[in-house]
Amino acid sequence: MKYLFYLILGSLVGWFIWGIFTKDFSADGYSLLLTGLILGFLIGRRNPKEETE
């Protein structure tokens, strides 16, 4: 859960920095970004990469 918290915190910081440069603090864009990040995190955690030699 710690990694998920850091993922959400990092996305908030990224959204804030992106909003400063573009002057667009749209909640729609952030919600889509956060949904994609969380889904990707959960899928990647459920199906970890197989290490090859």
N, C-alpha and C positions, 0 to 999 in steps of 0.2 A: 504493500500500500504506500510505502514511502516513495517509491518511484512514480506512482501515479500522482501523488501530491506534487512532486517536483515537475512532472510533466504539465500539470495544470498551472502551476506557478510560472513556469517558463513560458507557457503560451500566453499568459496574461502580460508578462513583461514584453514579449514579442509583439503582442497586439498593441500595447501602449506605445512602443517605439515606432511601429508601423503607422499608427494613428498620428503621431507627431509629424512624421514626414509627409503623409498624404492628407492630413487634416480631415480624416474620415474615421471616426470612432463608431463605426456601425456595429451594432450588437448582432445583426444577422451574420455578418462575415465572421465574427468571433465565434458564434455558436456553431457554425459549420466547421470552422477550424478545430474547435475543441472536440466536437463529435467525431471528426475524422481521426484526430490524434488518439482519443480514448479507444475507439474501435480498433485502430491499428495496434495500439499497445496491448489490448486484450487478446487479439488474434495472435500476435507475435508471442505473447507469453504462453498461450495455449499450445501453439505449434512452434517450438523453438527450432532454430536452424540446426541441421545435423552437421557436425564437424567432419571435414574430410582431411585425410592425411596428405 
